[in-house]
Amino acid sequence: MDKQTTFFNNDAIVLGILMLSIAAIFYTASRKQGFWNKFYKVVPALLMCYLLPAIFNSLGIIDDSTSKLYHVASRYFLPASLVLMTLSIDLKAIKNLGPKALIMFFTGTVGIVIGGPIAILIISTFSPETVGGNGFDAIWRGLSTLAGSWIGGGANQAAMLEIFKYNPDKYGGMVLVDIIVANLWMAIILLGIGRKNQIDNWLKADTSAIESLKQKVIKFSDSVSKKPDLKDYMIMLGLAFGAVGLAHWGADFISGFLSSNFEAFNDKSSSLASFTSKFFWMITIATAVGVALSFTKAKNYEGAGASKLGSVFIYFLVATIGMKMDLGMVFENPGLILIGLVWMSIHAGLLILVAKLIKAPYFFLAVGSQANVGGAASAPVVASAFHPSLASVGVLLAVFGYVVGTYAALACTFLMETASKF
């Protein structure tokens, strides 16, 4: 949908539409009986906060390409929410979650690495032209950027584009696949959260460590519970956005220092280039500040609703992520979209298989997947949908994604190049 056919390009109006949509969702979700009560037992409120903006974008009511709201949400609100949600973090309880979180994360990584070449082999059996191409037009070169995005993030994606030199005139098609397939998968994960108990029962999962962590946070929150006043809100927002400022300053400094002093970090084709990502350092520093504050009296602000305030920012972020989805674009390049869907299905299938074998809770499956596919912008969102106290788990796993992203994407690309020759 181009800019001329979009009803609202003014971000003030778009902001109002998004906030009214979220408010309407929360109001209807609070109904204790009738249609809405039955509806939200099937479709989680968080998923609706994602889907409604996607529908508005698809209908041309709003347009993500002309809006700055996602940038605001991801660069300002996301780090603020991470600080507020980690104020009451219990590091010992997170450690007690055990190795299954890491196992599921790396399973997700392996699913992406092998999913690409397998998808090429499958599609080539009935549509070889879809996975063909010569020289810098070779499809496997373009798919390398998806591998970088789905294991690490934007910096890793850029590194793959620089290394394998895919035709920039055709790169937009890969970006389209990235947006559509990754967002469809996130929608499915959010839908699953509404049925997490049934899924955990089917997986025969042991959720005791997760429940223990949640109960510890709830118990602590109850013990310091207070009716918040204006001073409390101002202090919480001061801590959150003060940390955001520090995170941005630190990210600028570290990224600039690495770029200025080490040539390896400057080379976009180097696996170290992703560590100059300001977004990576911003998220890392904000989380570290939240963890540091959890060892101070600031932790008691959980009783005044710190995590609830953080959740407000998270829900707005979800709405801006949903804005990126244009359902009408699904049919613009069906061949490439099919590759992406097969690829993501292999990733999902492997996660389900391993979760069943090791009896891992759906939480680890969902967050392990999003830490790969969605990165630091969506992994905390999915984790906090289970409980605000779990957001930090999503962040920590997403950091792993940045670290291994380029290396794993390189392995995936070499396998895809080999598969494309069969």
C-alpha positions as CSV (number, residue, x, y, z in Angstrom):
1,M,0.0,0.0,0.0
2,D,1.7,3.2,-1.1
3,K,1.7,6.5,0.8
4,Q,-0.9,8.1,-1.4
5,T,-3.5,5.5,-0.4
6,T,-2.8,5.6,3.3
7,F,-5.5,7.4,5.3
8,F,-3.3,8.5,8.2
9,N,0.4,9.4,7.9
10,N,0.5,11.7,10.9
11,D,2.2,9.8,13.8
12,A,0.1,11.7,16.4
13,I,-3.0,10.2,14.8
14,V,-1.4,6.7,14.4
15,L,-0.3,6.8,18.1
16,G,-3.9,7.6,19.0
17,I,-5.2,4.7,16.9
18,L,-2.8,2.3,18.4
19,M,-3.5,3.3,22.0
20,L,-7.2,3.3,21.5
21,S,-6.9,-0.2,20.0
22,I,-4.9,-1.5,23.0
23,A,-7.4,0.1,25.4
24,A,-10.3,-1.5,23.6
25,I,-8.6,-4.9,23.7
26,F,-7.9,-4.6,27.4
27,Y,-11.5,-3.5,28.0
28,T,-13.0,-6.3,26.1
29,A,-10.6,-8.8,27.6
30,S,-11.7,-7.8,31.1
31,R,-15.3,-8.9,30.4
32,K,-16.1,-11.9,32.6
33,Q,-18.8,-13.4,30.5
34,G,-20.3,-13.4,27.0
35,F,-18.6,-13.4,23.6
36,W,-15.5,-11.6,24.6
37,N,-14.8,-13.9,27.5
38,K,-14.9,-16.9,25.2
39,F,-13.0,-15.1,22.5
40,Y,-10.0,-14.3,24.7
41,K,-9.8,-17.8,26.0
42,V,-8.8,-18.8,22.5
43,V,-7.0,-15.6,21.2
44,P,-4.7,-13.9,23.8
45,A,-5.0,-10.2,24.3
46,L,-1.3,-9.8,23.4
47,L,-1.9,-11.4,20.0
48,M,-4.8,-9.0,19.3
49,C,-2.5,-6.1,20.1
50,Y,-0.3,-7.4,17.3
51,L,-3.0,-8.3,14.8
52,L,-5.1,-5.2,14.9
53,P,-2.3,-2.9,13.8
54,A,-1.4,-5.4,11.1
55,I,-5.0,-5.3,9.8
56,F,-5.0,-1.5,9.9
57,N,-1.7,-1.5,8.0
58,S,-3.0,-4.0,5.4
59,L,-6.1,-1.9,4.8
60,G,-4.1,1.2,4.3
61,I,-5.4,3.0,7.4
62,I,-1.9,3.4,8.7
63,D,1.5,2.8,7.1
64,D,4.6,1.6,8.9
65,S,6.9,2.9,6.2
66,T,5.9,6.5,7.0
67,S,5.8,6.1,10.8
68,K,8.6,6.6,13.3
69,L,6.7,4.9,16.1
70,Y,8.5,1.5,15.9
71,H,11.8,3.4,16.2
72,V,10.5,5.2,19.3
73,A,9.1,2.0,20.9
74,S,12.2,-0.1,20.2
75,R,14.8,2.5,21.1
76,Y,13.2,4.2,24.0
77,F,10.2,2.2,25.4
78,L,11.8,-1.3,25.1
79,P,15.0,-0.5,27.2
80,A,12.8,1.4,29.7
81,S,10.5,-1.6,30.0
82,L,13.5,-3.9,30.5
83,V,14.8,-1.8,33.4
84,L,11.3,-1.8,35.1
85,M,10.8,-5.5,34.6
86,T,14.2,-6.5,35.9
87,L,14.1,-4.4,39.1
88,S,12.8,-7.4,41.0
89,I,14.8,-10.0,39.1
90,D,15.9,-13.1,41.1
91,L,19.2,-14.2,39.4
92,K,19.4,-17.4,41.6
93,A,15.9,-18.4,40.5
94,I,16.7,-17.8,36.9
95,K,19.8,-19.9,37.3
96,N,17.5,-22.6,38.7
97,L,15.6,-22.7,35.5
98,G,18.3,-25.2,34.4
99,P,19.9,-25.9,31.0
100,K,16.7,-26.4,29.0
101,A,16.4,-22.8,28.1
102,L,19.8,-22.9,26.4
103,I,19.1,-26.2,24.8
104,M,16.0,-24.9,23.2
105,F,17.7,-21.7,22.1
106,F,20.5,-23.7,20.3
107,T,17.9,-26.1,18.9
108,G,16.2,-23.0,17.4
109,T,19.6,-22.0,16.0
110,V,20.2,-25.4,14.5
111,G,16.7,-25.4,13.0
112,I,17.5,-22.2,11.1
113,V,20.9,-23.5,10.0
114,I,19.6,-26.7,8.5
115,G,16.2,-25.3,7.6
116,G,17.5,-23.1,4.8
117,P,19.3,-25.9,2.8
118,I,16.5,-28.4,3.4
119,A,13.9,-25.8,2.1
120,I,16.0,-25.3,-1.0
121,L,16.2,-29.0,-1.7
122,I,12.4,-29.4,-1.2
123,I,11.4,-26.5,-3.4
124,S,13.9,-27.5,-6.1
125,T,12.0,-30.8,-6.6
126,F,9.0,-29.0,-8.2
127,S,10.2,-25.4,-8.8
128,P,13.9,-25.3,-9.5
129,E,13.7,-21.8,-10.9
130,T,12.5,-20.5,-7.5
131,V,15.8,-21.5,-5.8
132,G,18.1,-20.8,-8.8
133,G,19.9,-17.8,-10.1
134,N,23.4,-17.2,-11.2
135,G,26.3,-15.0,-9.9
136,F,25.1,-12.3,-7.5
137,D,21.5,-13.0,-8.4
138,A,21.7,-16.5,-6.8
139,I,18.9,-17.1,-4.4
140,W,21.2,-18.7,-1.8
141,R,23.0,-15.4,-1.5
142,G,19.8,-13.6,-0.8
143,L,18.7,-16.2,1.7
144,S,22.0,-15.7,3.6
145,T,20.5,-12.4,4.8
146,L,17.5,-14.2,6.2
147,A,19.8,-16.6,8.1
148,G,21.6,-13.6,9.6
149,S,18.4,-12.0,10.6
150,W,16.7,-15.1,12.0
151,I,19.7,-16.1,14.1
152,G,21.1,-12.8,15.2
153,G,19.4,-9.6,14.0
154,G,19.8,-6.6,11.8
155,A,23.6,-6.3,12.2
156,N,24.1,-10.0,11.3
157,Q,21.8,-9.6,8.3
158,A,23.8,-6.6,7.1
159,A,27.0,-8.7,7.5
160,M,25.6,-11.5,5.3
161,L,24.6,-9.0,2.6
162,E,28.1,-7.5,2.7
163,I,29.8,-10.9,2.6
164,F,27.8,-12.6,-0.1
165,K,27.0,-9.5,-2.2
166,Y,23.4,-10.4,-3.2
167,N,22.0,-8.1,-5.9
168,P,20.8,-5.0,-4.0
169,D,18.0,-4.5,-6.6
170,K,16.5,-7.8,-5.5
171,Y,17.2,-7.5,-1.8
172,G,13.8,-6.0,-1.1
173,G,12.2,-9.4,-1.8
174,M,14.3,-11.0,1.0
175,V,13.3,-8.2,3.4
176,L,9.6,-9.0,2.5
177,V,10.1,-12.7,3.3
178,D,11.8,-11.8,6.5
179,I,9.0,-9.5,7.7
180,I,6.1,-11.8,6.6
181,V,7.4,-15.2,7.7
182,A,9.0,-14.0,11.0
183,N,5.8,-12.1,11.9
184,L,3.5,-14.9,11.0
185,W,5.6,-17.2,13.2
186,M,5.5,-14.7,16.1
187,A,1.6,-14.6,15.7
188,I,1.5,-18.4,16.0
189,I,3.7,-18.4,19.1
190,L,1.5,-15.7,20.7
191,L,-1.6,-17.8,19.9
192,G,0.1,-20.8,21.6
193,I,0.6,-18.8,24.8
194,G,-3.2,-18.8,25.2
195,R,-3.0,-22.6,25.3
196,K,0.3,-23.0,27.1
197,N,-1.2,-25.3,29.8
198,Q,-2.5,-27.8,27.2
199,I,0.8,-27.6,25.3
200,D,2.8,-28.2,28.4
201,N,0.6,-31.2,29.3
202,W,1.2,-32.6,25.8
203,L,4.9,-32.1,26.1
204,K,4.8,-33.6,29.6
205,A,6.9,-30.6,30.6
206,D,8.1,-29.8,34.1
207,T,7.2,-26.2,34.7
208,S,8.0,-26.2,38.4
209,A,11.1,-24.0,38.1
210,I,9.2,-21.4,36.0
211,E,6.3,-21.4,38.5
212,S,8.8,-21.1,41.4
213,L,10.3,-18.0,39.7
214,K,6.9,-16.4,39.1
215,Q,5.8,-17.2,42.7
216,K,8.9,-15.6,44.2
217,V,8.3,-12.4,42.2
218,I,4.6,-12.4,43.1
219,K,5.4,-13.0,46.8
220,F,8.0,-10.3,46.9
221,S,5.7,-7.9,45.1
222,D,3.0,-8.6,47.7
223,S,5.4,-8.1,50.5
224,V,6.3,-4.6,49.4
225,S,3.0,-3.7,47.9
226,K,1.9,-0.1,48.3
227,K,-0.6,2.3,46.7
228,P,1.6,4.3,44.3
229,D,1.5,8.0,44.4
230,L,2.8,10.6,41.9
231,K,6.2,10.6,43.5
232,D,6.5,6.8,42.9
233,Y,5.6,7.1,39.2
234,M,8.0,9.9,38.7
235,I,10.9,8.0,40.4
236,M,10.1,4.8,38.4
237,L,10.0,6.8,35.1
238,G,13.2,8.6,36.1
239,L,15.0,5.4,36.8
240,A,13.7,3.8,33.6
241,F,14.5,6.7,31.2
242,G,17.6,7.7,33.0
243,A,18.8,4.2,32.2
244,V,17.6,4.6,28.6
245,G,19.8,7.7,28.3
246,L,22.8,5.9,29.9
247,A,22.2,2.9,27.6
248,H,22.2,5.1,24.5
249,W,25.3,7.0,25.7
250,G,27.1,3.7,26.4
251,A,26.0,2.2,23.1
252,D,27.3,5.2,21.2
253,F,30.6,5.2,23.1
254,I,31.3,1.4,22.9
255,S,30.3,1.2,19.2
256,G,32.4,4.2,18.3
257,F,35.4,3.0,20.4
258,L,35.3,-0.4,18.7
259,S,35.0,1.1,15.2
260,S,37.7,3.7,15.8
261,N,40.3,1.4,17.4
262,F,39.9,-2.0,15.9
263,E,39.8,-2.5,12.1
264,A,38.2,-6.0,12.4
265,F,35.0,-4.4,13.9
266,N,34.9,-1.9,11.0
267,D,34.9,-4.6,8.3
268,K,31.2,-5.3,7.6
269,S,32.1,-8.7,6.2
270,S,33.7,-9.7,9.6
271,S,31.8,-11.7,12.1
272,L,32.9,-9.1,14.7
273,A,31.0,-6.3,12.9
274,S,27.8,-7.2,14.6
275,F,29.3,-6.0,17.9
276,T,29.3,-2.5,16.7
277,S,25.5,-2.6,16.6
278,K,24.3,0.3,18.9
279,F,21.0,-1.6,19.4
280,F,22.8,-4.6,20.8
281,W,24.8,-2.5,23.3
282,M,21.7,-0.4,24.2
283,I,19.7,-3.5,25.1
284,T,22.6,-5.1,27.0
285,I,23.3,-2.0,29.0
286,A,19.7,-1.3,29.9
287,T,19.3,-4.9,31.1
288,A,22.5,-4.6,33.1
289,V,21.3,-1.4,34.8
290,G,18.0,-3.1,35.7
291,V,19.9,-6.1,37.2
292,A,22.2,-3.7,39.1
293,L,19.2,-1.8,40.5
294,S,17.7,-5.1,41.7
295,F,20.4,-5.2,44.3
296,T,19.3,-1.8,45.7
297,K,16.2,-0.5,47.4
298,A,14.9,0.4,44.0
299,K,13.8,-3.2,43.9
300,N,10.9,-2.3,46.2
301,Y,9.3,-0.2,43.4
302,E,8.0,-3.6,42.1
303,G,5.4,-3.1,44.9
304,A,4.4,0.2,43.3
305,G,3.8,-1.5,40.0
306,A,7.2,-1.2,38.2
307,S,6.6,-4.3,36.0
308,K,3.0,-3.2,35.2
309,L,4.4,0.2,34.0
310,G,7.0,-1.8,32.0
311,S,4.2,-3.9,30.5
312,V,2.5,-0.7,29.1
313,F,5.6,0.0,27.1
314,I,5.8,-3.7,26.0
315,Y,2.2,-3.7,24.7
316,F,2.9,-0.5,22.7
317,L,6.0,-2.1,21.2
318,V,3.9,-5.1,20.2
319,A,1.4,-2.8,18.4
320,T,4.2,-1.1,16.5
321,I,5.7,-4.5,15.5
322,G,2.3,-5.5,14.3
323,M,2.2,-2.4,12.2
324,K,5.1,-3.8,10.1
325,M,2.9,-6.6,8.8
326,D,1.0,-6.2,5.5
327,L,-1.1,-9.2,5.0
328,G,-1.7,-8.3,1.4
329,M,2.0,-8.7,0.6
330,V,1.9,-12.4,1.3
331,F,1.0,-13.1,-2.3
332,E,3.4,-10.7,-4.0
333,N,6.3,-13.2,-4.3
334,P,4.8,-16.6,-3.5
335,G,7.9,-18.6,-4.4
336,L,10.2,-16.8,-2.0
337,I,7.5,-16.8,0.7
338,L,7.1,-20.5,0.3
339,I,10.8,-21.0,0.8
340,G,10.5,-19.0,4.0
341,L,7.5,-20.9,5.3
342,V,9.2,-24.3,4.7
343,W,12.3,-23.0,6.3
344,M,10.4,-21.7,9.4
345,S,8.4,-25.0,9.6
346,I,11.6,-27.0,9.9
347,H,12.8,-24.6,12.6
348,A,9.5,-25.1,14.4
349,G,9.3,-28.8,13.9
350,L,12.8,-29.3,15.4
351,L,11.9,-27.2,18.4
352,I,8.7,-29.2,19.0
353,L,10.6,-32.5,18.6
354,V,13.4,-31.6,21.1
355,A,10.9,-30.0,23.5
356,K,9.0,-33.3,23.5
357,L,12.1,-35.4,24.0
358,I,13.5,-33.3,26.9
359,K,10.1,-32.4,28.3
360,A,10.8,-28.6,28.0
361,P,8.0,-26.2,28.8
362,Y,6.4,-24.2,26.0
363,F,7.9,-21.1,27.5
364,F,11.4,-22.3,26.6
365,L,10.3,-23.3,23.1
366,A,8.6,-19.9,22.5
367,V,11.4,-17.8,23.9
368,G,14.2,-19.9,22.5
369,S,12.7,-19.5,19.0
370,Q,12.1,-15.7,19.3
371,A,15.6,-15.1,20.7
372,N,16.7,-16.4,17.3
373,V,14.1,-15.3,14.9
374,G,12.9,-12.0,16.5
375,G,16.0,-11.0,18.5
376,A,16.1,-8.6,21.4
377,A,13.0,-6.7,20.1
378,S,10.5,-9.5,20.4
379,A,12.1,-12.2,22.7
380,P,11.3,-10.1,25.9
381,V,7.8,-9.5,24.5
382,V,7.1,-13.2,24.2
383,A,8.8,-13.9,27.6
384,S,6.8,-11.2,29.4
385,A,3.6,-12.6,27.9
386,F,4.1,-15.6,30.2
387,H,4.9,-13.3,33.2
388,P,6.7,-9.9,33.5
389,S,9.4,-11.5,35.7
390,L,10.5,-13.7,32.8
391,A,11.3,-10.8,30.3
392,S,15.0,-10.9,31.3
393,V,15.2,-14.5,30.2
394,G,14.2,-13.4,26.7
395,V,16.9,-10.7,26.7
396,L,19.7,-12.9,27.9
397,L,18.9,-15.5,25.2
398,A,18.6,-12.8,22.5
399,V,22.1,-11.6,23.5
400,F,23.4,-15.2,22.6
401,G,21.7,-14.7,19.2
402,Y,23.8,-11.7,18.5
403,V,27.0,-13.5,19.5
404,V,26.4,-16.7,17.4
405,G,24.4,-15.0,14.6
406,T,27.1,-14.4,12.0
407,Y,28.9,-17.7,12.6
408,A,25.8,-19.8,12.4
409,A,24.5,-17.8,9.4
410,L,27.8,-18.5,7.6
411,A,27.4,-22.2,8.2
412,C,23.8,-22.0,6.9
413,T,24.8,-20.1,3.8
414,F,27.5,-22.6,2.8
415,L,25.0,-25.4,3.2
416,M,22.4,-23.5,1.1
417,E,25.1,-22.9,-1.6
418,T,25.8,-26.7,-1.7
419,A,22.1,-27.6,-1.7
420,S,21.4,-25.2,-4.6
421,K,23.9,-27.2,-6.8
422,F,21.9,-30.4,-6.6
